[in-house]
């Protein structure tokens, strides 16, 4: 993030909704680029970087979940999915694909604004280059606390905004079990069973990036009856 207004990409096949979102977000201080479908979004993303992508799920051709899955490993921009489906399973699918959050249609524009700002606040700040790094060693993976970066050897591992925030939370409380409800609250989400399940999904995704065997976690452990704990070497 820079001192410039955050640049958002809005992807929605409905021209009316796309236009309304573009006008609303522009009025609230964002730079906004709009795309009419996944193919259009791909062309734009080939030449521009964005602070956040607002992506409709139900689109003709390639849907939003498929596009999220394709983008998750190639860009650092967080993704907020807009879905007309309110079922928990559909939302979990979006999170598993790599989305940072979701919002079910119809929604209040103010809620969209709150979700966007919450995600942007979770994005890691860049530390000054001359600061000595503080590292957590997780086997072959290391986490740079100052920069909010996860590295496997010489390869930078891409973290979503939510995964980055989770790493910050765990890094500040290593060796301490943190409950799912506390994690949901720290992530700016309401404490309920749906959000507890969403935390589980994010933990599963984070383990895939940290653990040699995510099903037998060594570093990001489950503490029975208490929550999750990061246990670095």
N, C-alpha and C positions, 0 to 999 in steps of 0.2 A: 504494500500500500504506500502511496506517495501522498504529498500534500495536495495533489489534484483531487477533484471530485471522483469518487469511485465510478468506474466504468462498468456498466451492467450489460449483459446480452440477454434479451428477452426472446424466447423461441415459442411461438404459438401459431397454429394454422388458422385460427379465427382472427380475421383482419380487424374486426371491431374490438375484441379483447386486447389484441396486440397494440392497437392504437391507444386504447384507454390506459393500459399499463405504461406505455411509453410516456404519455402526457403526465400521468400521476407521478411517476418516479422522477421525471425531469423537474416537475414542480418542487420536489423534495430534495433537490440538490444533486441528483445523480446524472452522469452522462449515460445515455441509453442508446444502444444499437439494437435493432429488431431483425429477427429472421422468421421466415414464414414456415419453415419445416427443417428437418434434420439435415438434409442435403445443403440447404442454404446456410445453416449454422456452421457446417463443416467448412464451407468455403470461406466464411468470415473468420473462423478460428485459425485457418491456415495462415492468416496474415496479421491477426490482432490478438493481444492478450487482454483478459478481462478480470476484474476483481471478483465477479460473481456471475453465475448463469442462472436465470430463471427459466425453467424448462417445463413445458406442458407434456404430460405423459401420453395422452390420447391424440396422436397425430396420424394422418395417412402416411403410408410408406413406413419408414423407420420410426418406431415410437420412442418416447422419451427415455424409458428404462433402457432400451437397447443402446441408445446414443450415450446415456450416462455410463453404461458398462464399457463402451468403446473409448470414452474420453478419460475415464478414471485413472488409467495408468499413463496418460500422455500429457495431461495438463495439470496445473496446480490450482486452477480456479475452482472454488467451491460451487456446488450445484444445489439449487433449491427446486424440488419438483412440485408442479401443480397437477393435482389429480382429481378427476371427477368421482373416483372410487374411494369410498370411505372405509372399506374393509381393512382391518389391521394387516391381513396377509399381503395386500397390495402395497401398503406403505412399507412393510418390512422388505418386500422385494426391491423397492426403490433404494432403501438403505443398503441392502446387500450388494446392489449394483454399483454403489459408490457415491450415492447422493449424501449430502450433509444434512438435509432436512426435507420436510415435505409439508404441503398445505393443501387441504382438500377443498375443492370447489363445491358450492360458492363460498367465497371468503370476503371478509371486510378488507378493503384496501389498507386500512391502518394496521391490521394484523400482518399483512404481507410486508409492510414497511418495518414492523417490529422484528419479524423473522429475519429479514435481510440485514438489518443493523446488528442483530444478535450474532449472525454468522460472521459478519465482517469483524466484529469485536473479537471473535475467537481466532482469527487468523494470526499467525505468529508475527511479531515484530522482528525486523532485522536488527541484530545487535551490531554495534560498531566493530569494524574489522580488527582493531587493535586489542580487543578484549581477549584475554586468555580463555580458551574454551573450558567449560565445566562439563565433563562427560560422565555418562552412566554407561557402563559396559554390560551388554546383554549377550554374552557369547560372542559370535562373530558380528553382532550388531552393536552400534554405539549410538547414544542419544546425546546430542549437543544441547545442553540446557539453555545456554545463552541465545543460541540462534533458533532453537526450536526445530532442529533438523535431526532426522534419523538416517544413519549411514550404514551400509553393508559393504565393508571394504572401501573401495573408491566410488561406489555407486550411491547416489543420494536416493533414498526411498521416499516416494511421494506420499505425503500424509494429507488426508482431507482436513478441513477446518475442525471438524469434530474430533477426529483422531489426534490432531495436534493439541487440542484443548485437553483431551484425556491424558496425553503424555505429560503436559504441564502439571495437571492435577496429581498424577502418580509420582512424578519426579519430585514434587514438593513434599510428598509424604511416603517416601520409600519405606518398605517394611511395615506399612500400616494398612490394615484392611479398611476399605471404603465401601459403604453399602451402595446398592444400586440406586436407592432413592436419593442419597447424598450426591452421587454422580449426576443423576438427572437434574437435580437442583443446580449443581455447579455448571451444568451445560445450559442452564437457562430454560429448562423444560418443567412442565407441571409434573408433580409426583403422582403417578397413577400406574396401574398395572401395564397399560400400553407402553408408557415411557420406560418402565423397567425392562420390558421386552426389547425395546429399541436400544437400551444400553447394552443388553446382552449381544445384540447384533453387532454393535460397534466394537465391543470387546473381541468378538470372534474375528472381525475383520482386522483389528489391530494385531491380534495374535498371529495371523497369517504373515504379517510383516516383521514380526519379532522372533517368533519361535521356529526352531527346526522342525518340531512336530506340534502343530497347533492343538491337536487332540490330547497331547500330554504336555501341557505348558510347564516350562521350567521357570520362566521369569515373570510372566503376568498370570498369577495364580488365582484360583478360586478358593476362598476361605469359607468353608461350609457354615452357613447360617449368618455370615458377617458381610460377605461381598467379595471384592477383588483387591489384590495386593500386588504391587510391583516389587520384585525382589532381585535387584541387580547383583552382579558379582562383586 
